[in-house]
Amino acid sequence: MHMTERVEAVASDPAGLEALYRATLAAGDAEPFAVEIARRHAAAPADLLMTAWFHRLRPGSVTVAPPTEQRAAAAMAERRARRRQYILAALLGTLLSLLFFDLVGPAMRADPVQFVWGPAAAIAIGLYLLAGRRDITMEGARAGVPRIRPAAAALLLIAVTVWALAARRPGDDALTRLRIVHLPALGWLALGWSILGTKGASGMFAAVRKSVEALITAGLFFAAGAAFVLVTRALFHTIGVDLPPGLLRYLEVGGPGLVIMLAVATVYDPERAPSAQRPDHGFARVIFTAGRLFLPLTLLVLLIYAATIPFRFMEPFRSREVLVSYNVMLFAIIGLMVAATPLSIAEVSDRFGPWLRRGIIALAALTLLVSMYAMAAVIYRTVEGGMTANRLTVLGWNLVNIATLGLLLWRLLREPRTAWVSACHRALRFGLLCYFVWTFFVLIGIPLIWRGR
């Protein structure tokens, strides 16, 4: 039974809650219980029982430790499970690497891999998440329900990828670039939908945070792997030995497949729900602490930037490069807001929490202002030069960003301050659903519209 259901069964029973807490402590699995209590407290701050439990479970509170033997047995079982998960990730990563290596071939053709790597990686990660779990359940759903979604997501990704490869035409470079950029995004969004569905704002937000952490971890692994290959190649070259070209080609082309899967296995335990991941797996604490540290600095930079807009007002209207930089910056700032937003109100102290909320509100307001400015520039360039596939794509992304930021501000200003974290999560869920729809339209709808011209 999922932790949400277990807590729901005893939510109004103090003795039952205490018994459940001691049982989770004995099993070494008390963190999902604390996350569920924090979620319920944020949703219903007037519930005195949940409020009492929430403050009891805050950092520094007194807990009853399970016996040493039980802790040791639980730790041993978890180590075995993690070992199996790493083996599974390594096997899937090897298959992914061989696929990339075969697609590129001896002629080093990059074109097929540019289309395939995102959907293929999403399907491999989905297999890892499903095969690595003992009970294939969805957060907030009953057992057995989610089995259809992973298969549907995989079929969707395969179908769209095959269509994108088959629909290429000479001279449609802009449409090809749009497909190459949006296929990995569709893979990421379809992967989240296959595991979480559309319900559970906190679970969806936790999955987004974990995906950001996995992406950064993969980047670090890529950098370390590239440095290792370069150093190894240089050392062998000094003694007059050159590594086989086939091996170098495999490391260059196929290596990323293995790196992606190992990065996911490092940060994500598939036996736990996204909101119940252990904080000591991966670099979550460092990454999201950095996000909160950079929040005031980004706010200051954006304030200075907004203050200079009147003096260079027509720059994005005239220059495509400036407009592109605006839109890239907007996505980066939204990513920073995701990194700065806590998973639950219990993550931040009572003193720091209100300031973090004010910072997110200020950053969202300024970003919304700049988004509307960029939107006006895109509309102006469209009226002047006509509609293109790129302009239609950017118009859609701007509309999604503006709607998401507007909803975020509205929820943060309207809802109680004790529920501001869940308000952020719900706004993000809306944005992700819009991103999914628009990404699918860019991949399928826009090429059909332009092919008919």
C-alpha positions as a Markdown table, in Angstrom:
| # | Residue | x | y | z |
|---|---|---|---|---|
| 1 | Met | 0.0 | 0.0 | 0.0 |
| 2 | His | 1.3 | 3.5 | -0.9 |
| 3 | Met | 2.2 | 5.8 | 2.0 |
| 4 | Thr | -0.6 | 8.2 | 1.0 |
| 5 | Glu | -3.2 | 5.4 | 1.5 |
| 6 | Arg | -1.6 | 4.2 | 4.8 |
| 7 | Val | -1.7 | 7.7 | 6.3 |
| 8 | Glu | -5.2 | 8.3 | 5.0 |
| 9 | Ala | -6.4 | 5.2 | 6.8 |
| 10 | Val | -5.3 | 6.5 | 10.2 |
| 11 | Ala | -5.4 | 10.3 | 9.5 |
| 12 | Ser | -7.9 | 11.0 | 12.4 |
| 13 | Asp | -6.5 | 8.4 | 14.8 |
| 14 | Pro | -3.6 | 9.6 | 17.0 |
| 15 | Ala | -2.7 | 6.1 | 18.2 |
| 16 | Gly | -2.9 | 4.8 | 14.6 |
| 17 | Leu | -0.5 | 7.5 | 13.4 |
| 18 | Glu | 1.9 | 6.8 | 16.2 |
| 19 | Ala | 1.8 | 3.0 | 15.4 |
| 20 | Leu | 2.4 | 3.7 | 11.7 |
| 21 | Tyr | 5.3 | 6.1 | 12.4 |
| 22 | Arg | 7.0 | 3.5 | 14.6 |
| 23 | Ala | 6.5 | 0.9 | 11.9 |
| 24 | Thr | 8.1 | 3.0 | 9.3 |
| 25 | Leu | 11.0 | 3.8 | 11.6 |
| 26 | Ala | 11.5 | 0.1 | 12.2 |
| 27 | Ala | 11.6 | -0.5 | 8.5 |
| 28 | Gly | 14.0 | 2.4 | 7.9 |
| 29 | Asp | 11.4 | 4.1 | 5.7 |
| 30 | Ala | 10.2 | 7.0 | 7.8 |
| 31 | Glu | 11.0 | 9.7 | 5.2 |
| 32 | Pro | 7.9 | 9.0 | 3.0 |
| 33 | Phe | 5.8 | 9.3 | 6.2 |
| 34 | Ala | 7.3 | 12.7 | 7.0 |
| 35 | Val | 6.8 | 13.9 | 3.4 |
| 36 | Glu | 3.1 | 12.8 | 3.4 |
| 37 | Ile | 2.6 | 14.6 | 6.8 |
| 38 | Ala | 4.1 | 17.8 | 5.4 |
| 39 | Arg | 1.9 | 17.6 | 2.3 |
| 40 | Arg | -1.2 | 17.2 | 4.4 |
| 41 | His | -0.2 | 20.0 | 6.7 |
| 42 | Ala | 0.3 | 22.3 | 3.7 |
| 43 | Ala | -3.0 | 21.4 | 2.2 |
| 44 | Ala | -4.9 | 21.7 | 5.5 |
| 45 | Pro | -3.0 | 23.9 | 8.0 |
| 46 | Ala | -6.1 | 24.0 | 10.3 |
| 47 | Asp | -5.8 | 20.3 | 11.0 |
| 48 | Leu | -4.3 | 20.3 | 14.5 |
| 49 | Leu | -3.3 | 16.6 | 14.5 |
| 50 | Met | -1.3 | 17.0 | 11.2 |
| 51 | Thr | 0.1 | 20.3 | 12.5 |
| 52 | Ala | 1.4 | 18.6 | 15.6 |
| 53 | Trp | 3.0 | 15.8 | 13.6 |
| 54 | Phe | 4.4 | 18.3 | 11.1 |
| 55 | His | 6.3 | 20.1 | 13.9 |
| 56 | Arg | 7.3 | 16.9 | 15.5 |
| 57 | Leu | 9.0 | 15.7 | 12.3 |
| 58 | Arg | 10.8 | 18.9 | 11.5 |
| 59 | Pro | 14.7 | 18.8 | 11.5 |
| 60 | Gly | 16.0 | 18.6 | 15.0 |
| 61 | Ser | 12.9 | 16.9 | 16.5 |
| 62 | Val | 13.2 | 13.9 | 18.8 |
| 63 | Thr | 12.5 | 10.6 | 17.1 |
| 64 | Val | 12.4 | 7.0 | 18.4 |
| 65 | Ala | 15.2 | 5.0 | 16.7 |
| 66 | Pro | 14.6 | 1.4 | 15.8 |
| 67 | Pro | 16.8 | -1.3 | 17.3 |
| 68 | Thr | 20.3 | -1.6 | 15.9 |
| 69 | Glu | 19.7 | -5.0 | 14.4 |
| 70 | Gln | 16.6 | -3.7 | 12.5 |
| 71 | Arg | 18.5 | -0.7 | 11.2 |
| 72 | Ala | 21.4 | -2.9 | 10.1 |
| 73 | Ala | 19.1 | -5.3 | 8.3 |
| 74 | Ala | 17.2 | -2.5 | 6.6 |
| 75 | Ala | 20.5 | -0.9 | 5.4 |
| 76 | Met | 21.7 | -4.3 | 4.1 |
| 77 | Ala | 18.5 | -4.8 | 2.1 |
| 78 | Glu | 18.7 | -1.3 | 0.7 |
| 79 | Arg | 22.3 | -1.8 | -0.4 |
| 80 | Arg | 21.3 | -5.0 | -2.2 |
| 81 | Ala | 18.4 | -3.3 | -3.9 |
| 82 | Arg | 20.7 | -0.4 | -5.0 |
| 83 | Arg | 23.2 | -2.9 | -6.4 |
| 84 | Arg | 20.5 | -4.6 | -8.5 |
| 85 | Gln | 19.4 | -1.2 | -9.7 |
| 86 | Tyr | 22.9 | -0.2 | -10.8 |
| 87 | Ile | 23.3 | -3.5 | -12.7 |
| 88 | Leu | 20.0 | -2.9 | -14.4 |
| 89 | Ala | 20.9 | 0.6 | -15.3 |
| 90 | Ala | 24.3 | -0.6 | -16.7 |
| 91 | Leu | 22.6 | -3.2 | -18.9 |
| 92 | Leu | 20.1 | -0.7 | -20.3 |
| 93 | Gly | 22.8 | 1.9 | -20.7 |
| 94 | Thr | 24.9 | -0.6 | -22.7 |
| 95 | Leu | 22.0 | -1.4 | -25.0 |
| 96 | Leu | 21.4 | 2.3 | -25.5 |
| 97 | Ser | 25.1 | 2.8 | -26.3 |
| 98 | Leu | 25.1 | 0.0 | -28.8 |
| 99 | Leu | 22.0 | 1.5 | -30.5 |
| 100 | Phe | 23.7 | 4.9 | -30.8 |
| 101 | Phe | 26.9 | 3.3 | -32.0 |
| 102 | Asp | 25.0 | 1.3 | -34.7 |
| 103 | Leu | 23.0 | 4.3 | -35.9 |
| 104 | Val | 26.1 | 6.4 | -36.4 |
| 105 | Gly | 28.0 | 3.6 | -38.2 |
| 106 | Pro | 31.5 | 3.8 | -39.6 |
| 107 | Ala | 30.7 | 6.9 | -41.6 |
| 108 | Met | 29.9 | 8.8 | -38.3 |
| 109 | Arg | 26.5 | 9.9 | -39.5 |
| 110 | Ala | 25.1 | 12.1 | -36.8 |
| 111 | Asp | 21.7 | 12.7 | -38.3 |
| 112 | Pro | 19.8 | 9.5 | -37.0 |
| 113 | Val | 21.2 | 9.9 | -33.5 |
| 114 | Gln | 20.1 | 13.6 | -33.3 |
| 115 | Phe | 16.5 | 12.4 | -33.8 |
| 116 | Val | 16.6 | 9.1 | -31.8 |
| 117 | Trp | 18.7 | 9.8 | -28.7 |
| 118 | Gly | 16.0 | 11.7 | -26.7 |
| 119 | Pro | 13.1 | 9.2 | -27.2 |
| 120 | Ala | 15.4 | 6.2 | -26.9 |
| 121 | Ala | 16.9 | 7.5 | -23.6 |
| 122 | Ala | 13.4 | 8.2 | -22.3 |
| 123 | Ile | 12.2 | 4.7 | -23.1 |
| 124 | Ala | 15.3 | 3.2 | -21.5 |
| 125 | Ile | 14.8 | 5.3 | -18.3 |
| 126 | Gly | 11.2 | 4.3 | -18.2 |
| 127 | Leu | 12.2 | 0.6 | -18.3 |
| 128 | Tyr | 14.6 | 1.2 | -15.5 |
| 129 | Leu | 12.0 | 2.9 | -13.4 |
| 130 | Leu | 9.5 | 0.2 | -13.9 |
| 131 | Ala | 11.7 | -2.9 | -13.8 |
| 132 | Gly | 13.5 | -1.5 | -10.7 |
| 133 | Arg | 10.3 | -1.4 | -8.6 |
| 134 | Arg | 8.9 | -4.3 | -6.7 |
| 135 | Asp | 5.3 | -2.8 | -6.9 |
| 136 | Ile | 4.5 | -1.0 | -10.1 |
| 137 | Thr | 2.3 | 1.7 | -8.6 |
| 138 | Met | 1.7 | 5.3 | -9.4 |
| 139 | Glu | 2.0 | 8.0 | -6.8 |
| 140 | Gly | -1.5 | 8.7 | -5.6 |
| 141 | Ala | -3.0 | 5.8 | -7.6 |
| 142 | Arg | -4.0 | 2.3 | -6.8 |
| 143 | Ala | -1.9 | -0.7 | -7.7 |
| 144 | Gly | -2.1 | -1.9 | -11.3 |
| 145 | Val | -3.5 | 1.2 | -12.8 |
| 146 | Pro | -0.3 | 2.6 | -14.3 |
| 147 | Arg | 0.7 | -0.4 | -16.4 |
| 148 | Ile | -0.9 | 0.9 | -19.6 |
| 149 | Arg | 0.7 | 4.4 | -19.5 |
| 150 | Pro | 4.4 | 3.4 | -19.9 |
| 151 | Ala | 3.5 | 1.3 | -23.0 |
| 152 | Ala | 1.4 | 4.1 | -24.4 |
| 153 | Ala | 4.2 | 6.6 | -23.8 |
| 154 | Ala | 6.8 | 4.3 | -25.5 |
| 155 | Leu | 4.6 | 3.8 | -28.5 |
| 156 | Leu | 3.9 | 7.5 | -28.8 |
| 157 | Leu | 7.7 | 8.3 | -28.7 |
| 158 | Ile | 8.5 | 5.6 | -31.3 |
| 159 | Ala | 5.7 | 6.7 | -33.6 |
| 160 | Val | 6.6 | 10.4 | -33.5 |
| 161 | Thr | 10.3 | 9.7 | -33.9 |
| 162 | Val | 9.7 | 7.4 | -37.0 |
| 163 | Trp | 7.4 | 10.1 | -38.4 |
| 164 | Ala | 10.0 | 12.8 | -37.8 |
| 165 | Leu | 12.6 | 10.7 | -39.6 |
| 166 | Ala | 10.4 | 9.8 | -42.5 |
| 167 | Ala | 8.9 | 13.3 | -43.0 |
| 168 | Arg | 12.2 | 15.0 | -43.7 |
| 169 | Arg | 12.4 | 16.9 | -47.0 |
| 170 | Pro | 15.2 | 18.7 | -48.8 |
| 171 | Gly | 15.2 | 22.3 | -47.9 |
| 172 | Asp | 13.2 | 22.0 | -44.6 |
| 173 | Asp | 16.2 | 22.8 | -42.4 |
| 174 | Ala | 14.1 | 24.9 | -40.0 |
| 175 | Leu | 11.5 | 22.1 | -39.5 |
| 176 | Thr | 14.3 | 19.6 | -39.0 |
| 177 | Arg | 16.0 | 21.7 | -36.3 |
| 178 | Leu | 12.6 | 22.1 | -34.6 |
| 179 | Arg | 12.2 | 18.3 | -34.5 |
| 180 | Ile | 15.7 | 17.7 | -33.2 |
| 181 | Val | 15.2 | 20.2 | -30.4 |
| 182 | His | 11.7 | 19.1 | -29.4 |
| 183 | Leu | 12.0 | 15.3 | -29.6 |
| 184 | Pro | 14.1 | 15.1 | -26.4 |
| 185 | Ala | 11.6 | 17.5 | -24.7 |
| 186 | Leu | 8.7 | 15.2 | -25.8 |
| 187 | Gly | 10.6 | 12.2 | -24.4 |
| 188 | Trp | 11.1 | 13.9 | -21.0 |
| 189 | Leu | 7.5 | 15.0 | -20.8 |
| 190 | Ala | 6.1 | 11.6 | -21.9 |
| 191 | Leu | 8.4 | 9.8 | -19.4 |
| 192 | Gly | 6.9 | 11.9 | -16.6 |
| 193 | Trp | 3.4 | 11.3 | -17.8 |
| 194 | Ser | 4.0 | 7.5 | -18.0 |
| 195 | Ile | 5.2 | 7.3 | -14.4 |
| 196 | Leu | 3.0 | 10.0 | -12.7 |
| 197 | Gly | 0.0 | 10.7 | -14.9 |
| 198 | Thr | -1.5 | 14.1 | -14.6 |
| 199 | Lys | -2.5 | 14.0 | -10.9 |
| 200 | Gly | -0.4 | 14.8 | -7.8 |
| 201 | Ala | 1.2 | 18.3 | -8.1 |
| 202 | Ser | 3.7 | 17.5 | -5.4 |
| 203 | Gly | 4.7 | 14.2 | -6.9 |
| 204 | Met | 5.1 | 15.8 | -10.4 |
| 205 | Phe | 7.2 | 18.6 | -8.9 |
| 206 | Ala | 9.4 | 16.1 | -7.1 |
| 207 | Ala | 9.9 | 14.3 | -10.4 |
| 208 | Val | 10.8 | 17.5 | -12.2 |
| 209 | Arg | 13.4 | 18.3 | -9.5 |
| 210 | Lys | 14.9 | 14.8 | -9.8 |
| 211 | Ser | 15.1 | 15.1 | -13.6 |
| 212 | Val | 17.0 | 18.4 | -13.2 |
| 213 | Glu | 19.3 | 16.7 | -10.7 |
| 214 | Ala | 19.8 | 13.8 | -13.1 |
| 215 | Leu | 20.6 | 16.2 | -16.0 |
| 216 | Ile | 23.2 | 18.0 | -14.0 |
| 217 | Thr | 24.7 | 14.7 | -12.7 |
| 218 | Ala | 24.9 | 13.4 | -16.3 |
| 219 | Gly | 26.7 | 16.6 | -17.3 |
| 220 | Leu | 29.3 | 16.0 | -14.6 |
| 221 | Phe | 29.7 | 12.4 | -15.6 |
| 222 | Phe | 30.1 | 13.5 | -19.3 |
| 223 | Ala | 32.8 | 16.0 | -18.3 |
| 224 | Ala | 34.6 | 13.4 | -16.1 |
| 225 | Gly | 34.3 | 10.7 | -18.8 |
| 226 | Ala | 35.7 | 13.1 | -21.5 |
| 227 | Ala | 38.6 | 14.1 | -19.3 |
| 228 | Phe | 39.3 | 10.4 | -18.6 |
| 229 | Val | 39.3 | 9.5 | -22.4 |
| 230 | Leu | 41.5 | 12.4 | -23.3 |
| 231 | Val | 44.1 | 11.6 | -20.5 |
| 232 | Thr | 44.1 | 7.9 | -21.4 |
| 233 | Arg | 44.6 | 8.6 | -25.1 |
| 234 | Ala | 47.4 | 11.0 | -24.3 |
| 235 | Leu | 49.2 | 8.6 | -22.0 |
| 236 | Phe | 49.0 | 5.7 | -24.5 |
| 237 | His | 50.2 | 8.1 | -27.2 |
| 238 | Thr | 53.3 | 9.0 | -25.2 |
| 239 | Ile | 54.4 | 5.3 | -25.3 |
| 240 | Gly | 53.7 | 5.0 | -29.0 |
| 241 | Val | 50.4 | 3.1 | -28.7 |
| 242 | Asp | 47.2 | 4.5 | -30.4 |
| 243 | Leu | 43.9 | 3.3 | -29.2 |
| 244 | Pro | 41.8 | 1.4 | -31.9 |
| 245 | Pro | 39.6 | 3.9 | -33.8 |
| 246 | Gly | 36.5 | 1.7 | -33.3 |
| 247 | Leu | 37.0 | 1.9 | -29.5 |
| 248 | Leu | 37.4 | 5.7 | -29.6 |
| 249 | Arg | 34.3 | 5.9 | -31.8 |
| 250 | Tyr | 32.3 | 3.8 | -29.4 |
| 251 | Leu | 33.4 | 5.9 | -26.4 |
| 252 | Glu | 32.5 | 9.1 | -28.3 |
| 253 | Val | 29.2 | 8.0 | -29.7 |
| 254 | Gly | 28.0 | 5.2 | -27.5 |
| 255 | Gly | 29.4 | 6.3 | -24.2 |
| 256 | Pro | 26.6 | 8.9 | -23.6 |
| 257 | Gly | 24.0 | 6.1 | -23.5 |
| 258 | Leu | 25.7 | 4.5 | -20.5 |
| 259 | Val | 26.4 | 7.8 | -18.9 |
| 260 | Ile | 22.7 | 8.8 | -19.0 |
| 261 | Met | 21.5 | 5.6 | -17.3 |
| 262 | Leu | 24.2 | 5.6 | -14.6 |
| 263 | Ala | 23.3 | 9.3 | -13.8 |
| 264 | Val | 19.7 | 8.4 | -13.4 |
| 265 | Ala | 20.6 | 5.4 | -11.2 |
| 266 | Thr | 22.8 | 7.6 | -9.1 |
| 267 | Val | 20.1 | 10.1 | -8.2 |
| 268 | Tyr | 16.9 | 8.1 | -8.4 |
| 269 | Asp | 15.7 | 5.0 | -6.4 |
| 270 | Pro | 12.8 | 3.4 | -8.4 |
| 271 | Glu | 11.5 | 1.7 | -5.3 |
| 272 | Arg | 10.5 | 5.1 | -3.8 |
| 273 | Ala | 8.0 | 7.7 | -5.1 |
| 274 | Pro | 9.5 | 10.9 | -6.4 |
| 275 | Ser | 8.5 | 12.9 | -3.3 |
| 276 | Ala | 10.1 | 10.2 | -1.0 |
| 277 | Gln | 13.6 | 10.0 | -2.5 |
| 278 | Arg | 16.4 | 9.9 | 0.0 |
| 279 | Pro | 18.2 | 13.2 | 0.2 |
| 280 | Asp | 21.6 | 11.4 | 0.4 |
| 281 | His | 21.2 | 10.0 | -3.1 |
| 282 | Gly | 22.7 | 12.3 | -5.7 |
| 283 | Phe | 23.5 | 16.0 | -5.5 |
| 284 | Ala | 20.0 | 17.3 | -4.6 |
| 285 | Arg | 21.1 | 19.3 | -1.5 |
| 286 | Val | 24.0 | 21.0 | -3.3 |
| 287 | Ile | 22.0 | 21.8 | -6.5 |
| 288 | Phe | 18.9 | 23.2 | -4.8 |
| 289 | Thr | 20.8 | 25.1 | -2.2 |
| 290 | Ala | 22.7 | 26.7 | -5.0 |
| 291 | Gly | 19.3 | 27.5 | -6.7 |
| 292 | Arg | 18.2 | 29.4 | -3.6 |
| 293 | Leu | 21.5 | 31.2 | -3.3 |
| 294 | Phe | 21.4 | 32.4 | -6.9 |
| 295 | Leu | 17.7 | 33.5 | -6.6 |
| 296 | Pro | 18.5 | 37.0 | -5.1 |
| 297 | Leu | 21.5 | 37.4 | -7.5 |
| 298 | Thr | 19.2 | 36.6 | -10.5 |
| 299 | Leu | 16.6 | 39.0 | -9.1 |
| 300 | Leu | 19.1 | 41.8 | -9.0 |
| 301 | Val | 20.4 | 41.1 | -12.5 |
| 302 | Leu | 16.9 | 41.0 | -13.8 |
| 303 | Leu | 16.0 | 44.3 | -12.1 |
| 304 | Ile | 19.0 | 46.0 | -13.7 |
| 305 | Tyr | 18.1 | 44.3 | -17.1 |
| 306 | Ala | 14.5 | 45.5 | -16.9 |
| 307 | Ala | 15.7 | 49.0 | -16.0 |
| 308 | Thr | 17.7 | 49.2 | -19.2 |
| 309 | Ile | 14.9 | 48.1 | -21.5 |
| 310 | Pro | 13.5 | 51.6 | -22.1 |
| 311 | Phe | 17.0 | 52.7 | -23.4 |
| 312 | Arg | 17.2 | 49.8 | -25.8 |
| 313 | Phe | 13.6 | 49.1 | -26.4 |
| 314 | Met | 13.7 | 48.2 | -30.1 |
| 315 | Glu | 16.7 | 45.9 | -29.9 |
| 316 | Pro | 14.7 | 42.6 | -29.8 |
| 317 | Phe | 12.3 | 44.0 | -32.4 |
| 318 | Arg | 15.1 | 44.5 | -34.9 |
| 319 | Ser | 17.6 | 41.7 | -34.0 |
| 320 | Arg | 16.7 | 38.0 | -34.1 |
| 321 | Glu | 19.8 | 37.1 | -32.0 |
| 322 | Val | 18.7 | 39.4 | -29.2 |
| 323 | Leu | 15.2 | 38.0 | -29.2 |
| 324 | Val | 16.6 | 34.4 | -29.1 |
| 325 | Ser | 18.7 | 35.3 | -26.1 |
| 326 | Tyr | 15.6 | 36.8 | -24.4 |
| 327 | Asn | 13.7 | 33.5 | -24.8 |
| 328 | Val | 16.7 | 31.3 | -23.7 |
| 329 | Met | 17.1 | 33.6 | -20.6 |
| 330 | Leu | 13.4 | 33.2 | -19.8 |
| 331 | Phe | 13.6 | 29.4 | -19.8 |
| 332 | Ala | 16.7 | 29.5 | -17.6 |
| 333 | Ile | 15.0 | 31.7 | -15.1 |
| 334 | Ile | 12.0 | 29.4 | -14.9 |
| 335 | Gly | 14.4 | 26.5 | -14.3 |
| 336 | Leu | 16.0 | 28.5 | -11.5 |
| 337 | Met | 12.6 | 29.0 | -9.9 |
| 338 | Val | 12.0 | 25.3 | -10.0 |
| 339 | Ala | 15.4 | 24.8 | -8.3 |
| 340 | Ala | 14.6 | 27.3 | -5.6 |
| 341 | Thr | 11.1 | 26.0 | -4.8 |
| 342 | Pro | 11.1 | 23.5 | -2.0 |
| 343 | Leu | 9.5 | 20.1 | -2.2 |
| 344 | Ser | 7.5 | 20.8 | 1.0 |
| 345 | Ile | 7.2 | 23.6 | 3.5 |
| 346 | Ala | 9.2 | 21.5 | 6.0 |
| 347 | Glu | 12.3 | 21.9 | 3.8 |
| 348 | Val | 12.8 | 25.6 | 4.8 |
| 349 | Ser | 12.8 | 27.2 | 8.2 |
| 350 | Asp | 10.0 | 29.4 | 9.5 |
| 351 | Arg | 12.4 | 32.4 | 9.2 |
| 352 | Phe | 13.7 | 31.7 | 5.7 |
| 353 | Gly | 10.4 | 30.5 | 4.1 |
| 354 | Pro | 8.6 | 33.8 | 3.9 |
| 355 | Trp | 11.6 | 35.5 | 2.3 |
| 356 | Leu | 11.9 | 32.7 | -0.2 |
| 357 | Arg | 8.3 | 33.1 | -1.1 |
| 358 | Arg | 8.7 | 36.9 | -1.6 |
| 359 | Gly | 11.8 | 36.2 | -3.8 |
| 360 | Ile | 9.9 | 33.8 | -6.0 |
| 361 | Ile | 7.0 | 36.3 | -6.3 |
| 362 | Ala | 9.3 | 39.1 | -7.3 |
| 363 | Leu | 11.2 | 36.9 | -9.8 |
| 364 | Ala | 8.0 | 35.6 | -11.3 |
| 365 | Ala | 6.6 | 39.1 | -11.7 |
| 366 | Leu | 9.8 | 40.5 | -13.4 |
| 367 | Thr | 10.0 | 37.4 | -15.6 |
| 368 | Leu | 6.4 | 37.8 | -16.6 |
| 369 | Leu | 7.1 | 41.4 | -17.6 |
| 370 | Val | 10.1 | 40.5 | -19.7 |
| 371 | Ser | 8.1 | 37.6 | -21.3 |
| 372 | Met | 5.4 | 39.9 | -22.4 |
| 373 | Tyr | 8.0 | 42.3 | -23.8 |
| 374 | Ala | 9.6 | 39.4 | -25.8 |
| 375 | Met | 6.1 | 38.3 | -26.9 |
| 376 | Ala | 5.5 | 41.8 | -28.3 |
| 377 | Ala | 8.8 | 41.6 | -30.2 |
| 378 | Val | 7.9 | 38.2 | -31.7 |
| 379 | Ile | 4.4 | 39.6 | -32.8 |
| 380 | Tyr | 6.1 | 42.7 | -34.3 |
| 381 | Arg | 8.6 | 40.6 | -36.3 |
| 382 | Thr | 5.7 | 38.3 | -37.4 |
| 383 | Val | 3.6 | 41.2 | -38.7 |
| 384 | Glu | 6.7 | 42.7 | -40.5 |
| 385 | Gly | 8.1 | 39.5 | -42.0 |
| 386 | Gly | 5.3 | 37.0 | -42.0 |
| 387 | Met | 4.7 | 33.8 | -40.1 |
| 388 | Thr | 7.3 | 31.1 | -40.1 |
| 389 | Ala | 7.6 | 27.8 | -38.3 |
| 390 | Asn | 10.2 | 29.2 | -35.9 |
| 391 | Arg | 8.1 | 32.3 | -35.1 |
| 392 | Leu | 4.9 | 30.2 | -34.5 |
| 393 | Thr | 6.9 | 27.9 | -32.2 |
| 394 | Val | 8.3 | 30.8 | -30.2 |
| 395 | Leu | 4.9 | 32.4 | -30.0 |
| 396 | Gly | 3.5 | 29.2 | -28.5 |
| 397 | Trp | 6.3 | 28.9 | -26.0 |
| 398 | Asn | 5.9 | 32.5 | -24.9 |
| 399 | Leu | 2.2 | 32.0 | -24.4 |
| 400 | Val | 2.8 | 28.9 | -22.3 |
| 401 | Asn | 5.4 | 30.8 | -20.2 |
| 402 | Ile | 3.2 | 33.8 | -19.7 |
| 403 | Ala | 0.2 | 31.6 | -18.7 |
| 404 | Thr | 2.3 | 29.6 | -16.3 |
| 405 | Leu | 3.9 | 32.7 | -14.6 |
| 406 | Gly | 0.6 | 34.4 | -14.4 |
| 407 | Leu | -1.0 | 31.4 | -12.8 |
| 408 | Leu | 1.9 | 31.1 | -10.4 |
| 409 | Leu | 1.6 | 34.8 | -9.3 |
| 410 | Trp | -2.1 | 34.5 | -8.9 |
| 411 | Arg | -1.9 | 31.4 | -6.8 |
| 412 | Leu | 0.9 | 32.8 | -4.6 |
| 413 | Leu | -0.9 | 36.1 | -3.9 |
| 414 | Arg | -4.4 | 34.5 | -3.5 |
| 415 | Glu | -3.7 | 31.4 | -1.4 |
| 416 | Pro | -2.7 | 31.3 | 2.3 |
| 417 | Arg | 1.0 | 31.9 | 3.0 |
| 418 | Thr | 1.2 | 28.5 | 4.7 |
| 419 | Ala | 0.2 | 26.8 | 1.4 |
| 420 | Trp | 2.5 | 28.7 | -0.9 |
| 421 | Val | 4.6 | 25.7 | -1.8 |
| 422 | Ser | 1.7 | 23.6 | -2.9 |
| 423 | Ala | 0.5 | 26.7 | -4.9 |
| 424 | Cys | 3.8 | 26.6 | -6.8 |
| 425 | His | 3.5 | 22.9 | -7.5 |
| 426 | Arg | 0.0 | 23.3 | -8.9 |
| 427 | Ala | 1.1 | 26.1 | -11.2 |
| 428 | Leu | 4.0 | 24.0 | -12.4 |
| 429 | Arg | 1.7 | 21.1 | -13.1 |
| 430 | Phe | -0.4 | 23.3 | -15.3 |
| 431 | Gly | 2.7 | 24.5 | -17.2 |
| 432 | Leu | 4.0 | 21.0 | -17.8 |
| 433 | Leu | 0.7 | 19.9 | -19.3 |
| 434 | Cys | 0.8 | 23.0 | -21.6 |
| 435 | Tyr | 4.4 | 22.2 | -22.5 |
| 436 | Phe | 3.4 | 18.6 | -23.4 |
| 437 | Val | 0.6 | 19.7 | -25.7 |
| 438 | Trp | 2.6 | 22.4 | -27.4 |
| 439 | Thr | 5.7 | 20.2 | -27.9 |
| 440 | Phe | 3.4 | 17.6 | -29.5 |
| 441 | Phe | 1.9 | 20.2 | -31.8 |
| 442 | Val | 5.3 | 21.5 | -32.8 |
| 443 | Leu | 6.4 | 18.0 | -33.8 |
| 444 | Ile | 3.2 | 17.0 | -35.6 |
| 445 | Gly | 1.1 | 20.0 | -36.3 |
| 446 | Ile | 3.6 | 22.6 | -37.5 |
| 447 | Pro | 5.2 | 20.3 | -40.2 |
| 448 | Leu | 1.8 | 19.4 | -41.5 |
| 449 | Ile | 0.8 | 23.1 | -41.7 |
| 450 | Trp | 4.0 | 24.1 | -43.5 |
| 451 | Arg | 3.9 | 21.0 | -45.8 |
| 452 | Gly | 0.5 | 22.1 | -47.1 |
| 453 | Arg | 1.9 | 25.6 | -48.1 |
